Each structure stands twice: as C-alpha cells, then as structure tokens.
Amino acid sequence: MSGHSKWATIKRKKGAIDAKRGKIFTKLGRELMVAVKEGGPDPDSNSKLRDVIAKAKANNMPNDTIQRSIKKASGEGSTNEYFEMVYEGYGPSGIAVIVETLTDNKNRTAGDLRHFFDKNGGNLGQNGCVSFMFDRKGVLVVEKGDGIDEDALMMDALEAGADDFNVEDDCYEILTAPESFSAVREALEKSGYSFVQAEINYIPQTTTVLEDPESVKKMEKLIDMLEENDDVQNVYHTWEMPEDSEE
C-alpha cells in the first residue's frame, strides 16, 4: 500500500480517541457554522453543508448536536465570523506540514502557529512552499464488517466516479477528486454504506521516516500543539509515523 493509505488509517484511528471528542465536536460545530453562513441552513441546497454533516456523522457527532449547530448558525444571534486559512511550513528535519484553520483572529492564529513551529525545530513558510508535495483528494473510509462485500463496494465506488480503491487491514479506503467527492459520497450513502471518515484531505505523495529520537519527539510535540489549538481544524504532514503511534 502507498504511504497515503497508511497515513489515512492512522489519522482515522487518532481521530477516534474519546478524550478528544469534545474538542472535535467543537471544531466540527465551527465548520457547520461556516457552511451555513456561506450557503444557508438547508443541506438539500447547500452541498458544502451536506459534506460537513457527513464528516460530523463519521466522527460520531450526534444528530441533535448537528442540528443545534445548524440552527445556532442560522439564527440572528450568531455574530462570529470565521475565516478559513491554510498555513504551510516545515517540521523538524524538513517534514512538510499543512495546517487548516478556522479563525476569528488571523493575527492570533498566525502568531500561535509560528510559535509552535519555532519551538519544535521547524518554521512556518509561505503559501505554496509545501503544498506541491501533497495531492488534494476526497477520502471515504468504510469499516470492514458483516455484510460489506469488497468487490461490490469497489464496483459501486468506481461506478460512482471514485479514482481509487484501497484495502487496509480493517477498512476500505475510497479516493476521489475533490470535485467528485460529494457525488461519490452521496451515491454510496444511497447504496447503504456508512463511513468512519468522510472529508477532503491533503494526502502526501511521499512520506519520510525520522530516525533521530529527538526529531521524533519534536514532531510529536508539534502535532499535539497544533491539534490542541482551538483555531486548528486539520493537520497534514509527510512524516511516516511509527507503528506504536497508531493508537
């Protein structure tokens, strides 16, 4: 399997940690708010909102919590304005890092991220400095289980317009072009499939193993600091995480 498949599986497992669930729900609520403000509260006419709802459900966000977030975002009392910002930089030993944020204060977010990179042996770079090392892909992950026929899922995915189909130890990974993501996801949902991951990601074209224990420690610390920051939605990188970091 290519590096991005392993990476996507690791990301899915890390995202399932119960201790982080409250923070994940807060960040998903912010994404729902932005989607509603951009295209309205009706998912039937707002494809971005449909995609965020699917992402929220894949992260086990309760439906009533999703609906409360949508209602709050569409109410007159919702005055927060969030900006979608993408930052690029280098971690220790030149590991490429992309950070997606939703922020109501660009200066605060940029300052925090610069501090995190500097403190852990990296540096925040200019837009475009590392994004060429990644492919932008829709990622749909279906958990293996009773009633899931691998060949049928693969055919359904490819017929719906998916680019690639990967088999992992415990799941199936479907990759799409960003512009095809919504159509493929909705077609598979109509066929009865559910997802443990459903989002558009930056997938590294190649990954790098860090041999130096100090660099590994700094990279782990950088990722932790970024993910703990309230403004950060997603962190992508070219580091091939060691096996014992999967859980």
N, C-alpha and C positions, 0 to 999 in steps of 0.2 A: 504493500500500500504506500502511496505517496505521503509525504510529510503532512500535507494539509488535512488528510483524513485522521491521522493520529491526533493532530492538534485540535480538530473539531471535537473529537471524542473527549479529550482532556478538558476542553472548555465546558462541554456539556456536564461532565462529572463535577467539575469545580462549581458550576452554577447551581448544583443541586444541594449544596451544603445548607442545612436548615438554619444554622446560625446566621447566615447572610440573607435569609429570605425576606426579613423585614426591610432591609436596605434595597434589595432587588425590587420589591413591590413599590417602594417609594420612587425609585428610578423609572420603573415602568409607568407609574402614575403620571410622571412628568412627560414621558413620551406620548401617553394618551392625550394629555392636555395640549401639547404642541400639535398633534394630529388633528384634534378637534378645532383648534383655533385656525388651522390652515384650511380645512375642508369641511367643517361642520360636524355635528354630532351623529349624523345618520351614516352608519357603516355601509349601507347599500349604495350610497352616492359618494363615499369617501374611501378610496382604495387604500390610502395610507393608514387610515384608522383601522380598516379590516386587517392589514398586515400587523399592526401593533397589537390588536386584540388577539391574533393568532400567536404572537410572540408571548403575550401575557399568559395565555392559556397553557402554552408549552412550559412555562415556568410555574405552573400550578397556582396562578393567581385566581382566587375565587371569582365567579361571575358577578356576584353582587358588589364586590370591590371594584371590578372593572366598570360596572355601570355607574357606581358612585363617582368614580374618577371622571367619566364622560359627562355626567350631569353637572359636577362641580366646574368642569372646564367650560361648559356651555352657559353657565349662569352668569348673571351680571356682576356678581361679587368677585369673580375671578379676574384679578388685575395683573398677576405676574406675567411678565413677558420673558420668554426664554429664547436664547439664540443657539442654534446648532453650530458648533465649532469643532473642527478636526485639527489636531496637533500632531506633528511628526518629530521624531528625534531618534537618538541613539542611546542604548543602554550600555552597560559595561562590555568591553571587548567588541564594540561596534554592532551590537544586536539592534536591528531595526525595530522601532516601536511606533504604532499609530494609536492615538487616543481620541475617541469620540466623546464629546461633551455636550451637555445642555446647560447653559448658564444664564443667569440674570445679571452677571457682572463679569464681563470679559477680562478686565484688568486683574481681578482677583484670581480667576481661573488660570490665566497665563502665568501669573506670579507663583501660584501654588505648584503648577506643573514644572516650571523652571527650577524651583527649589527641589522638588522630588528627584528630577533628573540629576541635578548638580550634586546632591547629597549621596547619590548612589553610583557615582563614576560614569555618568552619561552626560548628555547635553541635548537641550531642546533645539531643533533645527528649523529651517524654513519649510514652508509648504512645498511638497514635491520632492523633498530630499530622500525619502524612503518609500513613498507610495508606489513607485515603479517596481518595487520588489514584491508587490502583492497583486493578487487578482481580486476584483470585486465580484463576489458570487452570492447568489441566494443559497442558503443551506437549510435543508429539511432533513431531520433525523427521526426515523421511525424505530422504536424499540422492537427487538425480536420478541416474539411471543406466540402463544397459541392462536392459530387462525391466520397468521401472516404467511402468505405464500411468497417466497422470494422472487420466483420467476414472474408471478402475476404483478407484484409491486413494481418490479423493474419495467415490465411492459407498460403498465399504467403510467409510470413516471415518464418514460421516454415518449410515449404517445401524447402525453400532455405538454411536451416541449422541453423536458429536462435535458441538460447537457451531458450529465454523467451519473453513474450509479455505483456506489462503493459498498462492499460488505465488510463490516467490522465484527469484532468478537461478539458484541452484544446488541448491535443495532445496524440499520441500513442508513446510508447517507446519500441524499439526492442533491445534486448541484445544478443550479440554473443560472442563466444570465440574469442580471438584476431586473431587466425589463420583462422577463418571463416569470419572475418569482411568484407574483400574485396569481397568475393564471394557473400555474402548475400546482401551487398550494391549494387553490380552491377546487381544482379538478380532483385532486387526491382526497380532499375532505369529503367531496360529494360521493366518492367511492368508498367512504367509510374509514379512511385512515386517520389516525391522530399522531401528533408529533411531540417529541420531547425537546426539540429545538426547531424554531422556525423564524429565521431572520436573514437579513442580507449582511454578509461579513466581508472583511478583508482577509484573504487567505494567502499565506506566504508561499511564494513559488519554490523557495528552498528554505531549509532550517539549519541552524548552527548548534553544535554541541559545545557547551562550555566545560573545559577541563579543569580550570583553576577554581578551587573551592571558594575562594574569596569572591570571584566574579559571580559564581552561582548564588552565593549569599546576597550579594548586592542586587542581582537581577530579581531574586525572590522578593527582596525588600521593596524594590522599585514597583513591582507589580502590585504588591499588597498596598502600598501607599496610594497608588493610583486608584485601585478598585475601592478603597475605603473613602475616597474623596466624593463628597455629595454631588459635585458637578460632573463627574466622570460616568459615562454610560457604558462604554465598552473599551477594552484594551486588547490590541492585537500585536503580535511580535513574531520574530523569526527564530526565537530560542526554542530548541528541541528540549522540552522539559524532561528530566529524568523520570524513570518509571515510578519511583516512590512519591512523585509529586502529583500523580494522577488522582489520588483520593483526597 
